[in-house]
Amino acid sequence: MAAGTSSRNPDVPIPFDACDPSGTFVFVSYAHEDKALAYPELRRIRSLGIQVWYDEGIEPGSEWPQAIADALYGAAAFVVMITSAAVASRNVRNEINAALNWGKPFFAVHLTQTQLPLGLELQMGDVQAVMRWQMDEGSYARKLGRALASYAEAGNKAPPAGPPAPAVPRASTPAPSQPAPAPVPPSHLARTLTGHTDTIAEVAFSPDGRLLATASGDETARLWDPATGKQLRTLAVGAGGVYGVAFSPDGCLLATASAIVTASGDETARLWDPATGKQLRTLAGHGNAVYGVAFSPDGRLLATASADGTARLWATGKYLRTGKQLRTGKQLRTLAGHDGGVRAVAFSPDGRLLATAGDDDNTARLWDPATGKQLRTLAGHDGPVVGVAFSPDGCLLATASGDNTARLWDPATGKQLRTGKQLRTLAGHDGPVYGVAFSPDGRLLATASYDTTARLWDPATGKHLRTLAGHDGPVSGVAFSPDGRLLATASYDTTARLWD
């Protein structure tokens, strides 16, 4: 597009032609109502020697969402101009979600004093930001220059790699498809982890893949080196057994779920330091066993699932953008609505949805964690729903059920997905399905079953790819390593196994 006027705002001249998106550049997101505020900032960034792409650089005749996805995926960094109009803009929010999901270096310029919605505040909590509206010109210019200097110096270096199979958030056109070979499902038993003296309920990898945590009925959680199978640490939780385990996104916290009988009769979740094995906090308040735990993507919230019929949200003690620190272990919200126990919880990758699994009402449910409002009920299973997992792009939700199946759903609508005219139901196990997990690239789905096997599926088609047999008891949990090279399985046979 030639420099001149904005195609959608002909009264405001565009500052310059957007750069060629084949080079090294930053992607700038803004609300079009803010063009009078945003365009001077585009000029300023460009004056630092940084190539700038913004959506006035879309060629006539191009598909608008796809062109934006192509540019954002190829950008070396993402800059967003924050105003009230921007946070209300669906397009800006979609671009923020995509940039965070694809791991783009992220910088926010607050052009006006703006109250972020809680969900966006949590989502952007760790994002580098500058408050343009309250800074003098010199201070602002210096801070902006320092923040973006590394991008200006990048020259023609390749931008940081994003995830292997990106997709823009819901309601947007998928990002450019990346040619890749068909996924190779794990098939070889690499090692067996022994040491627990009772059933193992769940497994979880640390974010860097250097630790594997196991939760067991022997009243302990244990930490292992997945590279060697060596046991590193035992966390003595106490009477009642441990049902769930999860690492925080930064790997600095480990949460356990259990039915601990305390002096007050509370069943609890606990927070631990995985580096030392020290217990940091007990989260008491549930009225029955705590079955599952999950951290929000930014690590600020912990969700718990309980047999008391509720899921609860707790503060982990991370700072919010307001500078206010919530007290670690403070209960923030109770999500009630299931007709019976809640067996599992999972956050969507953007943190804007929480899924819960209903043990007695045969449903999964979707909630807004910012408000506690129930959004959708996913009904269709003929048995208890005991596991939930979002795909890495947030476009799929998998459920595990006592009806011997796993199912795939569209979380945006709450409808079960279809392949052709057939509902995408993953049938083949000879017993209840206890757990589900997506591979990091979203191209494989693993299921754990009472029939002593784990199975691997293509979530795009529902096709069964491989069966992993070898456990001497029901398989209760599955988890992929962060690099996708290992699959961990938990079993009633008191072992965990690693497959590659």
N, C-alpha and C positions, 0 to 999 in steps of 0.2 A: 504494500500500500504506500503510495507516495505521501510525503509529509504534506500536511494541509489541515484538514479538520477531522475530528473523530467521526467515524461512520455512524455511530449511534448518538452522538452529541455534537451536531454540526456547528453549534455556537462556540465551541471551545477548540482552538487549534491544538492538534497533537504536538508534543514537544519535539519529536524526532521520529524517524523510522525505527521500529523495533529491529534489533540485531538479527543476523542470520542464526537460527537456532542450531546450526551444525557446529558452531564454535564453542568457546568457553564463555558462559554468561550467567547472570542471575535472573531469576524469574520474579517479577514484581506483581503482587496481587493487591487489588484495591476495589472499592465499590465505585461504580461509574457515577454515582451522585457526587462523589468526592473529587472529581477530576480537577477542580480548581485548586484543591489542596494537594492532590497527589502528583500532578504533573511537575510542579517545581522540585519535588523530591526525586522524581525520575531524572531530571536534569542534573541535580546535585550528585546522584550516584554515578551518572555517566561522566561527570566532570572529574571523578576520582580515577578515571581510566578503566572503568568496569563496563563491560558490554551488558546491555539491559534488554530483556525481552518482556513485553507486556502485550495484552491481547489485541491491541491495535495492529499487531504484526501478523495477523491472520490473513492469508491471501484470499481474495474474493473467490467464492465458489467452494472454499474448504468447509468441511464439517466442523462447526465451532467447538463442541466439546472435545472431539478427537484431536484437533490442532492444539488445544490447551494441554491435553494430557501428554501429547508428544513433547511439547516444549518443557513442561514441568518435569517430566521424567529425565530429560536430557540436561536440565539445569545443574550448574555447580552449586547453587545455593538458592534459597527461597527467602524473599523479603515480603512482608505483608504490612500494609498501611492500615492501622487500627483506628476506626471511628465507630460511632453508633450505627451508621449505615453499613459499615463493613461487617460487623458482627451479626447484623440482621440479614445479610446477603447470603442466600443459599449457595451461590457460586463461590464466594470467598470462603465460606465454611468448607465446601467440598475441596477447594484447593489447599486449605490448611490441613484437612484430614489426609489428603494424598501426600503432601510434603512430609508430614509426620510419619505416616505409614511407610514411606519409601526411604526414610532415614536421611532426608536432605538437611544440610546445615541451614539453620532457621534463625531469622532475625526479624523482630517485630518493631515497627516504628509507630508509637501511639501519637497520632496527629492531634487528637483532641482528648480531653478527659473522658474516659469511657469505662463504664461499669461492665465488665465481662460477665456473661451468664456463667453460673457455677460450673456447668459442664465444660465450657470453653476455658474457664480459669484453671480447672484441674488439668485439662488436656495440654495447655500451654505453660504449665507451671515451671518447667525447666528451660523454657525458651529465652534466649538472650533478647533483651528489649531495651528501648530508649524512649523516654517520655518527652517527646518533642514539644508538647504543649506547655511544659513547665520549665524548659531550658532556654537560656539565652543562645543567641545565634552562634557565638564562638564555641561554647561548651558542646552544643549539639553537633556542630561540624566536626569537632575533634573526636567525639565519641563515635559518630557514624564512620568517620574515616578509619579509626582504629579497628572497628568491628569488621569492616569490609575490606581492609587492606590485604588480607590473605587471599581474597578472591581476585583482587586486582593483580596480585603478584603471580597468580596461577598461570597466566599466559595461556598457552595452548595445552596445558596439562588436561588429562581426561578428568571429568567430574567424578565425584565419589559414586561408587556403584550402588544402585538401589537393589531391592529384593529381586530375585530371579524371575518372578512372574507377576508384575504389577497389575493392579486394577484400580481405577479411580473409585471414590466412594459411591454409595448407592445414588441413583438418579443421575449418574453421569455415564458417558460412554467409556468403555474399558480403555485402558492405556494401551500403547502400541504392543502388539503381540511380539514376543521374543522367541525366535526359533530355538527349540531345545529338543534333545532326544527324549524319548519316552522314559518316564521315571523307572528306576530299577528298584523294586521292593526288596527290603532286607530278607535274607533267606538263610543265613549261616549263623549258628549259635557261636558267638564270640567268647562269652564267659558266663559263669554262673556265680552269683553272689550268695554265699551262705554265712549264717551267723545268727539270724533270727530264730526264735524258738516257738513261734506261733505264726499264724497266717499273715501275709503281707497284703495290705489293702490298697496301697497306692505307691506310685513312684513319680519323681519329678527331677528334672535336670536343672542345675543352676544356669543362669543366663549365659555364662561363658563356657558351659559344657564341662567344666572341670570337676564338678561334684554331682553325685546322684544321691537323692534323699529317698528313703523308704519309710513307710508308716506301717506299724505292725501291732497285732493283737497281743504281743508280748510286753506291752506297755512302754515300748521305746520307739523312737525314730532313730535312724542311723544314716550316717553320711559315708559315702564310698568314693573311691577314685575310679571312674568308669574306664580309664585307660588300662588299669591293672587289675581291677576287681578287689583292691585292698580296702578293708574297712578302716576308716579314718577316725570316726567319732561316734559315740553313743549318747543320745539325748534321753535321759531317764524321765519320762513324762509322768508315770504313776498309774494307779489302778484304773482299769476301764478300757485300756487299749487305745491305739491311735488309728484313726480312720482316714485321715487326709493329711497332705503335706504340700506346701507350695513355697517357692522362692519369690521374693520381691524382684521387680525388674532390674534393680541395680545389684542384686545378689547379696545385699547387706543384711537382709532379714529372712528368716525361715519361719513359716507359720505351720502349726500343727492343729489338727481337729481331734477331739477326744471326748470320752464320757468320764471325765475325772470327777470323782465324788469328793467334794471339799466340805469344810465345816458348815458352809451355808447350803450345801446340797446343789450348788450350781454345776452345770456341765460347761466346759470351757474350750476356747481356742487359746493358744499360747504363741508368743513371739520369742524367737531365739536369735542369737548371733551365731551364724553357721561357722564363723572363723574360730570361735572359742568353745562353742557348745553351751554358752551361758544363757540361761533363761532371762529375758528382758521384761516381759509383761504377761499377765494373765488377763484374758478378756472374758469376764464372767457376766452372765445375764440370761443366757438361754435356759430353758426349763427342761431340756432333755439332751440326749447325745448330740454332739456336733459332728456331722458327717463329712463336711467339705469346706475347703477354704480356697480363696482366690484373691490375688492382688489386682487392683486396677492397673492399667498400662503405665500410669505415671507413678505408681507406688504409694499414692496418698491414701488410698482406701483399701481396706480388707473386707471382703464379703465372707460371711459364714452361712452354712446351711445346717439346719437342725431338725431332729425328729419332733421338736415342739411345734412344727408347722410354719416356722418363719425362716426367712433369711434376714441377716442383720448386716449393717454397714458400720465400720469402725474406722477411726482415724489412726494412722500409723505414726504420726508425729512429724511428717514432712511439712515444709513451709509452703503456704499458699502465696500467690503473687501479691496479695495485699500486705505481706510481711507478717501476717498473723500465723502463729503456729498452734495447731490444734493439739491438745493434750493426747499423747500416745495412749491408745486403748480406749479413748472416749467413744461411746456408742452414739452414732449420728442418726440412725434411721432403722426402723423395723419394717420389713416388707411382709405383710400378711395377706393371704388370699388363697393359698393352696388348701385343699380339703384333706389334710394329713401332713405327714412328714415331708421335709425338703431334703433331698439326698445329695445334691451337687449344685455348684454355682460356677458361672464363667462370665467374665467381662468380654465385650466386643473389643476388637483391636483399637478402636478410637475412644473407648471408655464411655460411650454414650448409651450403651445398653448393658443390662445384666440379665443373664439367663438363669433360670432355676429349674430344677428337676423335681417333679412331684412323685413321691414314693407311693402314695395311696390313691391319688386322683387321676393317675395315668396321663398327666399333661406336663408340658414344659411351659414356662411363662416368661415373658419379656417385660422388663421394668426400666424406668428411667432412674438411674442411681442418683441423679441430682435432686430429684423431687420425691422419690419413692413411689411414684405413680405406676400402676400396672398398665402396660400398653397393649399386650396381646396374649392370648392363650393359644397354645399349639396342641390341638387335640387330634388323636388318630391312632395312638398306640393302644393295644389291647392288654397291656400290663403296666406295672410300675415303670416310671421313667427314672433312671438312676444315674445317668451321665449326660453331660452337655458339653459341647465344644464349638467355638467359632472357627471358621477358616481364617487364615492370616489376613485376607483382604476384607473380612467382615461380611462377605456376601452370602455365606452359607452358615447354617447352624446344624450340627449333627447331634442326634439324641440316641441314647442307649436305653434299651428296655428289657424288662422281664418277659416280654412276648417273643423273645429270641431274635429280635431284629434291631437294626439301627436305621434311622431315617434321616433324610436331609430336607431342610426347610429353608425358605427365604425369610430371613428375619425382618425384612422391610414390610412384608405382608402377613407373615404368620402362616403362609400356605406351604404345604408339602410340595417339594419339587417333583417334576415329572421328567421322564425320558421318553419322548414321544407321547403316547397316551397312557403310559404306565407310571404310577407313582414310584418315586425313587426310594424304594424300600430295600435295604440290604439284608437279604435273607440267605441263610446257609448255615448258621450256627445251630447246633443241636441242644442248646440250652440258653438261659438268660444271658443277655449282653450287659456286661457290667461297666464298661468304659469305652470312650471314644477319644481319638486324638488325631489332629491333622499334622502332616509333615510341614516343616517351615515354609516350603514353597507352595503348599496347598494342593499338591498333585497326588497325594496319597492320604487315605484315611485308614487308621488302625482301629480295630475293635478287640475287646477282651471279653472272654466268655466263660461261663460255667462249664462248658464242654471241654475244658483244659487247653483250648487253643486261642491264639490271636490270629486275626485275619487282616489282610490288606486289600483295599478296594480303591478303585478309581472314582473319586467323588463326582467327577463330571458326567459319568455314565452310570454309576452304580455297579459296574462290573467287578466281580471278585477276581483278584490277581494272584493271591498266594495265601497259604495256610501255614502258620508256624506252630509246630507240634513238638512237645518235649517235656512240658510240665507234667507233674504227677498229681495235680489238683487243679481246681478252677483257676482261671486267669482273671484277676480282679482289676487290673489297671494297666494302662499303656502310656508311654510318653516317648516322643522323638527327641533326640539331642538337638541343640540349636543349629548345628550344621546339617542335620538331616541324615547323617551317616549311620547313626545307631538308633535302634528301637529298644526301649526297656520295657519289660513285662514284669508284673507283680503277680504272685500266686499264693493260693492257700497251702501249697506244698512247702512253705516257709522260705522259698528262694525268690530272688529276682534274677532275671536273665537279660543279657544284652545280645542283640542280633545285629548283624551287619550284612 
